[in-house]
């Protein structure tokens, strides 16, 4: 069965599945993690902790291309195919509504190959690049190589205009919660127009590459957003008005939004560049910003304005989400200054209003929709828009209160269990149903007040994550949940897990051990990812865990034992705190004498040339090299870091390479390909770090491109960050 046939089979399985209900929450979210990126692991670990994601709702991926852009075929092979396989393996394809990306992924997808296959010519108003989040939203079309996502009204979840009373201007349809299994038609799921009109909300948690956010900034705004859920912030939505086309194109929608927010008791203000003290770009001297609709190519935020936790801020401009493009202020600036979410185009959108969220996203947000739902309801053509931030942020949602009445979770559960609970809706609201989830899988549902049945014989012996979810009646159907841990025992199997210590620094090893009588072997898990395994000897097991596999942050681990009859038991969850790495202090404290880096070209037969280069950010072949084809190139110098912690060195090298930093080999030969792309973790102190890169050029013999990201915003190895010692060449 080929990939396309598998995709069609998956679609059929999804279409015949039983019904479910909308509303964003942890159990309906799938988080994708780049397991090769230390920054991606760190962001993911923090989000798992903040949002309490179940084990089945995290998928670790490998071999994700380094850089800003991934081609459409690699996107399908390295991202969409593993996601689809995960859905088929777990049966969660109809339950997951949101696919969230940790940091460490390319933000652009080059769909040129699909244009060629479809016989479509390139047109500048369509482009050849989509955003990572936009093409994930259209996952079903992309998997089938259907180009319908290029249509300016491709998003059927977009809430359409409705007829407004005479003289009141534009009005929009009411807010609606999202469900991936629905086939949407103009904001309603009641009419099936095409199986391709089924989507997955998609948002990137953070971008840590060039002109993006640092790891501490990403952790900060994700934490602030999560803490604001249900807070009902008393803030103001600001609508920026100036004479630039970037502002004018959305100004006709301002009156409808003003009316809608005022009806909801929310403050809204139009800020014109003609007002005293205002420039029409971003609000000045405003400390209560919960929403911002801007239209400007550049801005300086300034210290006199403040965004409230949970705020959405975005700007209508050409390159707000194109981080490799040096002009225009990026969406990361909004996030750096406190926004929970923002967005920007990854390719020139040519002022098509359909490609940007309409101001009405703040109406949907104020109604209690999640950040992801608010964006996609207000966006007619999302294929080129990158959405970044916390997709589950819901500052205006109102949550139900749940209580598990019986059985007692302090006692062992066995056989068939009747679960009794109390679910109290928020004032003025009505609950439609309650759901039971175990280890991230739906197990039962019923009306509020009804008991739920759980056959624990369907579960392995041991500890399990049990969640009770209350679903509110109405179009948005807000989800609220209660989590408990229960221990099941039907077969007499037990496995324990102990760590020699509960905290280590990144890169250090920790011993995990325990008892598992009669078991054959034990696997150590993070989520559903196996980190290590060991044979059981005399009822005991032990493994050594390399903490660089988990990434830094608060990690949840558990053990699973296998028995000769094929049965399995699970331990309880144990937490491991992986702190930033211990860094070496043995680095030069003084900057080397000269700016730039030395390039030593080995031409063969003992001949060599020495050149001085300004930097390693452009990747172009220096003109002074002429037509020469060196057998090996050595680059030698030192780079500067300004913060201590775990960095990620992203390299694109035209050939095979070896890298030394601070005299330590950090990466060896990386294979025979023409271009090597690799991410290397580097624990570094603040200061200067000598490095040496040796590579054998392939047919593409330009310079490497190197950037560092992590504790500070990403930077290229060039300019004042790069120096060398004039006597270095004496060693050759």
URJO-V119495 format. One record per residue. SS is DSSP state (2 for helix, 1 for strand, 0 for the rest). PSI is psi in whole degrees, -180 to 180 (* if undefined). Layout:
ss,psi
SS,PSI
SS,PSI
This chain:
ss,psi
0,126
0,176
2,-40
2,-41
2,-39
2,-40
2,-43
2,-39
2,-43
2,-41
2,-44
2,-41
2,-39
2,-39
2,-28
0,3
0,159
0,161
0,156
0,-177
0,151
0,178
0,126
0,141
0,172
2,-41
2,-13
2,18
1,138
1,121
1,126
1,134
1,135
1,102
0,-12
0,-5
0,117
2,-32
2,-43
2,-43
2,-43
2,-44
2,-44
2,-44
2,-40
2,-40
2,-38
2,-42
2,-47
2,-42
2,3
0,48
0,135
0,167
2,-35
2,-10
2,18
1,132
1,119
1,127
1,153
0,162
0,34
0,128
0,139
0,141
0,-175
0,-28
1,140
1,138
1,158
2,-35
2,-41
2,-35
2,-46
2,-44
2,-44
2,-18
2,-60
2,-42
2,-47
2,-36
2,-47
2,-42
2,-37
2,-42
2,-43
2,-41
2,-38
2,-16
0,19
0,7
0,-29
0,-8
0,-31
0,127
0,-24
1,130
1,112
1,140
1,131
0,178
0,171
0,17
0,149
0,144
0,-8
1,147
1,121
1,110
0,20
2,-44
2,-37
2,-34
2,-44
2,-42
2,-34
0,-3
0,26
0,135
0,150
0,134
0,130
0,-27
0,-14
0,-41
0,-176
0,14
1,134
1,169
1,156
2,-44
2,-39
2,-44
2,-23
2,-38
2,-41
0,37
2,-42
2,-42
2,-45
2,-41
2,-32
0,8
0,33
0,128
2,15
2,-17
2,-11
2,-13
0,139
0,-16
0,40
0,-28
0,105
0,-11
0,-16
0,131
0,115
0,166
1,146
1,162
0,126
0,155
0,145
0,131
0,-1
0,-1
0,-155
0,145
1,156
1,155
0,161
0,159
0,150
0,132
0,163
0,146
0,128
0,-26
0,-13
0,142
0,106
0,143
1,104
0,51
0,-5
1,145
0,13
0,-15
0,124
0,114
0,-39
0,140
0,-20
0,-15
0,39
0,135
0,172
0,119
1,143
1,133
1,145
1,128
0,-34
0,152
0,121
0,6
0,-165
1,133
0,16
0,-151
0,152
0,163
2,-47
2,-36
2,-43
2,-46
2,-38
2,-50
2,-28
2,-41
2,-41
2,-41
2,-44
2,-39
2,-19
0,-4
0,129
0,10
0,-14
0,58
0,138
0,72
0,-179
1,139
1,124
1,130
1,113
1,132
1,121
0,-178
0,2
0,144
2,-29
2,-29
2,-43
2,-32
2,-25
2,-4
2,-32
0,-18
0,-5
2,-48
2,-40
2,-40
2,-42
2,-46
2,-44
2,-44
2,-39
2,-38
2,-27
0,4
0,23
0,143
1,142
1,142
1,131
1,123
1,113
1,146
0,-15
0,-11
0,147
0,129
0,2
0,149
0,0
0,5
0,-59
0,158
0,140
0,137
0,43
0,128
0,12
0,38
1,116
1,-13
1,147
1,124
1,109
1,162
0,86
0,149
0,-29
0,156
0,156
0,123
0,-49
0,159
0,-2
0,0
0,153
0,136
1,140
1,155
1,133
1,1
1,148
1,128
1,131
1,163
1,142
0,101
0,167
0,-39
0,31
0,-23
0,13
0,89
0,-24
0,-15
0,121
0,-16
0,161
0,143
0,134
0,160
0,-25
2,-24
2,-36
2,-44
2,-39
2,-29
0,19
0,-3
0,147
0,-22
1,152
1,-180
1,163
1,154
1,145
0,-5
0,155
0,116
0,-10
0,43
0,27
0,117
2,-25
2,-22
2,0
0,155
0,135
0,156
0,-20
0,-9
2,-29
2,-24
2,-48
2,-37
2,-43
2,-24
0,-5
0,4
0,158
0,165
2,-43
2,-44
2,-41
2,-44
2,-51
2,-24
2,-25
0,11
0,112
0,-35
0,86
2,8
2,-22
2,4
1,124
1,124
1,126
1,138
1,-158
0,105
0,-24
0,2
0,129
0,69
0,-24
0,7
0,154
0,129
0,148
0,160
1,128
1,147
1,129
1,117
1,-41
1,151
0,173
0,125
0,-8
0,-10
0,158
0,138
1,144
0,159
0,-150
1,128
1,136
1,121
1,125
1,135
1,163
1,129
1,116
1,117
0,161
0,159
0,133
0,2
0,163
0,137
1,140
1,-38
1,167
1,148
1,151
1,125
1,140
1,123
0,39
0,11
1,138
1,135
1,-31
1,162
1,162
1,177
0,152
0,136
0,-19
0,158
0,155
1,141
1,135
1,122
1,102
2,-10
2,-17
2,-8
0,157
0,158
1,146
1,-161
1,141
1,149
1,113
1,131
1,135
1,126
1,127
1,131
1,123
1,146
0,144
0,179
0,-34
0,-36
0,59
0,138
1,135
1,147
1,158
1,131
1,137
1,155
1,130
1,151
1,126
1,137
0,110
0,-23
0,3
0,18
0,139
0,144
0,138
0,159
0,127
1,142
1,141
0,-28
0,153
0,-1
1,134
1,164
1,154
0,133
0,-16
0,158
1,152
1,140
1,129
1,138
1,170
1,-172
1,144
0,73
0,136
0,-2
1,157
1,-45
1,165
1,136
1,138
1,125
1,146
1,111
0,-127
0,25
1,125
1,122
1,-32
1,161
1,157
1,150
1,149
0,125
1,120
0,39
0,5
1,155
1,157
1,138
1,159
1,126
1,126
1,115
2,-14
2,-19
2,-37
2,-28
0,165
0,154
1,-175
1,115
1,140
1,123
1,151
1,160
1,148
1,125
1,140
1,141
1,160
0,-32
0,3
0,-2
0,164
1,147
1,157
1,144
0,175
0,167
0,135
1,136
1,137
1,124
1,110
1,108
1,164
0,153
0,155
0,131
0,151
0,139
0,-2
0,67
0,156
0,136
0,-19
0,143
0,139
0,164
0,-39
1,148
1,156
0,-173
1,147
1,139
1,118
1,117
1,117
1,111
1,-2
1,160
0,32
0,0
1,144
1,157
1,149
1,129
1,157
1,127
1,149
0,-31
1,175
0,45
0,-24
0,-34
0,-5
0,151
0,129
0,140
2,-36
2,-11
2,-19
0,-142
0,9
0,147
0,91
0,148
0,-33
1,146
1,134
1,129
1,129
1,134
1,-153
1,144
1,160
1,134
1,151
0,3
0,154
0,145
1,-163
1,114
1,161
1,119
1,111
1,125
1,138
1,113
1,132
0,65
1,-164
1,149
1,165
1,143
1,132
1,135
1,132
0,32
0,2
1,132
1,119
1,-25
1,134
0,-159
0,131
0,20
0,167
0,8
0,160
0,-39
0,126
1,126
1,125
1,146
1,127
1,126
1,136
1,108
1,119
1,143
0,170
0,134
1,-161
1,139
1,114
1,143
1,160
1,128
1,126
1,132
1,154
1,111
1,143
0,-156
0,-29
0,96
0,41
0,-173
0,157
0,160
1,119
1,135
1,154
1,140
1,160
0,-110
0,-18
0,163
0,145
1,147
1,152
1,155
0,88
1,173
2,-141
2,-10
2,-5
1,126
1,169
1,160
0,133
0,-22
0,8
2,-38
2,-12
2,-18
2,-5
0,*
